[in-house]
Amino acid sequence: RFWCGLVGVVTRQLGCLLCARMPAKRVVYSVLLPTYNERANLPLIVWLLVRAFEKDGQLNDDEDFEIIVIDDNSPDGTLEVAKELQKLYGEVHIKLRPRKGKLGLGTAYVHGLQHADGDFIFIMDADMSHHPKFVPEFIKLQKEHDYDIVTGSRYIAGGGVHGWDLKRKIISRGANYVTNILLRPNCSDLTGSFRLYKKAILEKLIAANKAKGYIFQMEMIIRARQFGFTLGEVPITFVDRLYGESKLGGDEIVSFASGLLRLFFTT
């Protein structure tokens, strides 16, 4: 018994020494940036993201970030600009994962996830509609409550929209109002696309999501409620894209209506 006890003590002490010497697992935040004709916006948003993580962020010494640019063969030379940014900030922080053409937002996220080293995944628009200055607030809220998802909201105290005409404001507000009445997702901004996910959660939601286009982001939140995932909200100010044209059109509105009915009858 004495020898067995001695062996047990020595084994435990050796185990503690080995654990103490092993480096802590590095936590990485991956930002997925799908792009199409964002040559003018990409340098600015990347600079602001780097600043948000390195100077203003909530990162500890064992935490890092990466920005994954998923360009869909933009004819304006977005990929060439991304290559220059990679030279400037390094391949550790800027990853280029281009595709051959426009294949949809959902598949862009899948493509980005396949190359993401992060434990947490940010999704956001590359057109400066989503300002990176809010990134530290997402990280802080997620750490405080261990949320599965943190989403930016234009429609809670402190949030807002700039640069939209009255028609677009009515469409967005109306879409969120009707969806909350019919589906009760407990989320104030269902159509927003500035979010932070735990990687495993995002993978499961994308696998379950059947939507395309405008309703894609809404279904992500509806499925999250269906699976019982936890969600927090950060107030953000949405600013209409700095350069280029908005991609919201009549087809997207029709897609939203049909998608909403599908979710109403299937969730």
C-alpha positions as CSV (number, residue, x, y, z in Angstrom):
1,R,0.0,0.0,0.0
2,F,2.9,2.3,0.9
3,W,4.5,1.9,-2.6
4,C,1.2,2.2,-4.4
5,G,0.5,5.4,-2.5
6,L,3.9,6.8,-3.2
7,V,3.6,6.0,-6.9
8,G,0.2,7.8,-7.0
9,V,1.7,10.9,-5.4
10,V,4.6,11.0,-7.7
11,T,2.4,10.5,-10.8
12,R,0.1,13.3,-9.7
13,Q,3.0,15.7,-9.1
14,L,4.6,14.8,-12.5
15,G,1.2,15.5,-14.1
16,C,0.9,18.9,-12.5
17,L,4.5,19.8,-13.6
18,L,3.7,18.8,-17.2
19,C,0.5,20.8,-17.2
20,A,2.3,23.8,-15.8
21,R,4.9,23.7,-18.6
22,M,2.4,23.1,-21.4
23,P,1.5,26.4,-23.1
24,A,-2.2,27.5,-22.7
25,K,-4.4,27.0,-25.7
26,R,-4.5,30.1,-27.8
27,V,-8.0,31.5,-28.4
28,V,-8.4,32.9,-31.9
29,Y,-11.2,35.2,-33.2
30,S,-11.8,34.8,-36.9
31,V,-13.5,37.5,-39.0
32,L,-15.2,36.2,-42.1
33,L,-15.3,39.0,-44.8
34,P,-17.2,38.0,-48.0
35,T,-16.4,40.5,-50.7
36,Y,-17.6,41.5,-54.1
37,N,-16.4,44.8,-55.6
38,E,-15.2,46.1,-52.3
39,R,-11.8,47.5,-53.5
40,A,-12.5,50.9,-52.0
41,N,-13.8,49.7,-48.7
42,L,-11.5,46.8,-47.9
43,P,-8.4,48.7,-46.9
44,L,-10.3,50.9,-44.4
45,I,-12.3,48.1,-42.8
46,V,-9.2,45.9,-42.4
47,W,-7.2,48.7,-40.8
48,L,-10.1,49.4,-38.4
49,L,-10.4,45.7,-37.5
50,V,-6.7,45.4,-36.8
51,R,-6.9,48.5,-34.6
52,A,-10.0,47.2,-32.8
53,F,-8.3,43.9,-31.9
54,E,-4.8,45.2,-31.2
55,K,-5.5,48.5,-29.4
56,D,-9.1,48.7,-28.4
57,G,-10.0,45.0,-28.0
58,Q,-10.7,42.8,-25.0
59,L,-8.0,40.3,-26.0
60,N,-5.7,38.7,-23.4
61,D,-2.1,37.6,-24.0
62,D,-3.2,34.1,-25.1
63,E,-5.7,35.5,-27.6
64,D,-5.3,36.4,-31.2
65,F,-7.3,37.3,-34.4
66,E,-7.4,36.6,-38.1
67,I,-9.3,38.2,-41.0
68,I,-10.4,35.8,-43.8
69,V,-11.2,37.6,-47.0
70,I,-13.5,35.5,-49.2
71,D,-13.6,37.3,-52.5
72,D,-16.0,36.1,-55.3
73,N,-13.8,37.0,-58.3
74,S,-14.6,40.8,-58.0
75,P,-14.0,42.5,-61.4
76,D,-12.9,45.7,-59.6
77,G,-9.6,44.2,-58.3
78,T,-10.6,43.6,-54.7
79,L,-8.4,40.5,-54.5
80,E,-5.3,42.4,-55.6
81,V,-6.0,45.0,-52.9
82,A,-6.4,42.1,-50.4
83,K,-3.0,40.7,-51.4
84,E,-1.4,44.1,-50.7
85,L,-3.1,44.1,-47.3
86,Q,-1.7,40.6,-46.6
87,K,1.8,41.9,-47.3
88,L,1.2,44.8,-44.9
89,Y,-0.3,42.9,-41.9
90,G,1.1,39.4,-42.5
91,E,-0.3,36.1,-43.4
92,V,-1.0,35.2,-39.8
93,H,-3.6,38.0,-39.6
94,I,-4.8,38.2,-43.2
95,K,-5.9,35.1,-45.0
96,L,-7.1,35.1,-48.6
97,R,-9.6,32.4,-49.6
98,P,-11.0,33.6,-53.0
99,R,-13.6,31.7,-55.0
100,K,-14.3,31.5,-58.7
101,G,-17.5,33.5,-58.7
102,K,-20.6,34.7,-56.8
103,L,-21.9,31.6,-55.1
104,G,-24.0,33.1,-52.3
105,L,-23.5,34.3,-48.7
106,G,-24.2,31.0,-47.0
107,T,-21.6,29.1,-49.0
108,A,-19.1,32.0,-48.4
109,Y,-19.4,31.4,-44.7
110,V,-19.0,27.6,-45.2
111,H,-15.9,28.3,-47.3
112,G,-14.5,30.7,-44.7
113,L,-15.2,28.3,-41.8
114,Q,-13.2,25.5,-43.6
115,H,-10.1,27.8,-43.3
116,A,-10.8,29.4,-39.9
117,D,-8.5,28.6,-37.0
118,G,-10.8,30.6,-34.6
119,D,-12.8,29.4,-31.7
120,F,-15.1,32.3,-32.2
121,I,-16.3,33.6,-35.6
122,F,-17.2,37.2,-36.5
123,I,-19.4,37.7,-39.5
124,M,-19.8,41.2,-40.9
125,D,-20.1,43.2,-44.1
126,A,-17.0,44.5,-45.8
127,D,-18.7,47.7,-47.0
128,M,-18.2,49.6,-43.8
129,S,-21.9,49.3,-42.8
130,H,-20.6,47.5,-39.7
131,H,-18.0,49.6,-37.9
132,P,-15.2,47.5,-36.3
133,K,-15.3,49.8,-33.3
134,F,-18.1,47.6,-31.9
135,V,-16.0,44.5,-31.9
136,P,-14.6,44.9,-28.4
137,E,-18.2,45.2,-27.1
138,F,-19.1,41.9,-28.7
139,I,-16.1,40.2,-27.1
140,K,-16.8,41.7,-23.7
141,L,-20.4,40.7,-23.7
142,Q,-19.7,37.1,-24.8
143,K,-17.0,36.7,-22.2
144,E,-19.3,38.0,-19.4
145,H,-22.2,35.6,-20.2
146,D,-20.6,32.8,-22.3
147,Y,-23.2,33.5,-25.0
148,D,-23.4,31.1,-28.0
149,I,-24.2,34.1,-30.2
150,V,-23.8,37.9,-29.8
151,T,-25.6,39.9,-32.4
152,G,-25.5,43.6,-33.2
153,S,-28.8,45.3,-33.0
154,R,-30.0,48.6,-34.6
155,Y,-33.2,48.4,-32.7
156,I,-32.3,48.5,-29.0
157,A,-31.3,51.5,-26.9
158,G,-28.0,52.9,-28.2
159,G,-28.5,51.4,-31.7
160,G,-29.5,53.2,-34.9
161,V,-29.4,53.5,-38.7
162,H,-27.8,56.3,-40.8
163,G,-28.0,56.8,-44.6
164,W,-31.3,55.0,-45.3
165,D,-34.3,56.6,-46.9
166,L,-37.7,56.2,-45.3
167,K,-38.8,53.4,-47.5
168,R,-35.8,51.2,-46.5
169,K,-36.3,52.0,-42.8
170,I,-39.9,50.9,-43.1
171,I,-39.0,47.7,-44.9
172,S,-36.4,46.7,-42.2
173,R,-38.5,47.7,-39.3
174,G,-41.5,46.0,-40.8
175,A,-39.6,42.8,-41.5
176,N,-38.4,42.6,-37.9
177,Y,-41.8,43.4,-36.4
178,V,-43.7,40.8,-38.4
179,T,-41.1,38.1,-37.8
180,N,-41.1,38.8,-34.0
181,I,-44.9,38.6,-34.0
182,L,-45.0,35.3,-36.0
183,L,-41.9,33.5,-34.8
184,R,-41.1,35.0,-31.4
185,P,-37.3,34.7,-31.7
186,N,-36.5,37.0,-28.7
187,C,-34.2,39.1,-30.9
188,S,-34.7,42.7,-31.8
189,D,-32.7,42.7,-35.0
190,L,-33.2,39.5,-37.1
191,T,-32.0,40.8,-40.4
192,G,-28.7,42.2,-39.2
193,S,-25.5,40.5,-40.2
194,F,-22.9,41.7,-37.7
195,R,-22.5,38.8,-35.3
196,L,-20.1,36.8,-33.1
197,Y,-20.6,33.0,-32.9
198,K,-18.9,30.2,-31.2
199,K,-17.5,28.2,-34.1
200,A,-19.3,25.0,-33.3
201,I,-22.6,26.9,-33.0
202,L,-22.2,28.6,-36.4
203,E,-21.3,25.3,-38.1
204,K,-24.5,23.7,-36.7
205,L,-26.7,26.7,-37.7
206,I,-25.4,26.8,-41.3
207,A,-25.9,23.1,-41.7
208,A,-29.6,23.6,-40.7
209,N,-30.2,26.8,-42.7
210,K,-32.1,26.4,-45.9
211,A,-32.4,30.1,-46.8
212,K,-30.6,32.2,-49.3
213,G,-30.3,36.0,-49.7
214,Y,-31.9,38.5,-47.3
215,I,-33.6,35.9,-45.1
216,F,-30.5,33.9,-44.5
217,Q,-29.5,35.9,-41.4
218,M,-33.0,35.8,-40.0
219,E,-33.2,32.0,-40.3
220,M,-29.9,31.7,-38.4
221,I,-31.5,33.4,-35.3
222,I,-34.7,31.4,-35.7
223,R,-32.8,28.1,-35.8
224,A,-30.7,29.3,-32.8
225,R,-33.9,29.7,-30.8
226,Q,-35.1,26.3,-32.0
227,F,-31.9,24.6,-30.8
228,G,-31.9,26.5,-27.5
229,F,-28.7,28.5,-28.0
230,T,-28.1,31.5,-25.9
231,L,-28.0,35.0,-27.5
232,G,-26.9,38.5,-26.4
233,E,-27.3,41.8,-28.2
234,V,-25.0,44.8,-28.6
235,P,-26.3,48.1,-29.8
236,I,-24.7,49.1,-33.0
237,T,-25.1,52.0,-35.5
238,F,-25.6,50.8,-39.0
239,V,-24.3,53.2,-41.7
240,D,-25.2,52.7,-45.3
241,R,-22.3,51.5,-47.5
242,L,-19.6,54.1,-48.1
243,Y,-18.9,53.1,-51.7
244,G,-20.8,51.1,-54.2
245,E,-24.5,50.3,-54.5
246,S,-26.8,48.6,-52.0
247,K,-27.6,45.0,-52.9
248,L,-31.2,45.0,-51.5
249,G,-33.8,44.8,-54.2
250,G,-37.3,43.7,-54.9
251,D,-36.3,40.1,-55.3
252,E,-34.9,40.1,-51.8
253,I,-38.2,41.3,-50.4
254,V,-40.1,38.5,-52.2
255,S,-37.6,36.0,-50.9
256,F,-38.1,37.3,-47.4
257,A,-41.9,36.9,-47.5
258,S,-41.7,33.3,-48.8
259,G,-39.0,32.4,-46.4
260,L,-40.9,33.8,-43.5
261,L,-43.9,31.7,-44.3
262,R,-41.7,28.6,-44.6
263,L,-40.2,29.2,-41.2
264,F,-43.6,29.8,-39.7
265,F,-44.9,26.4,-40.8
266,T,-41.6,24.5,-40.1
267,T,-40.2,25.8,-36.8
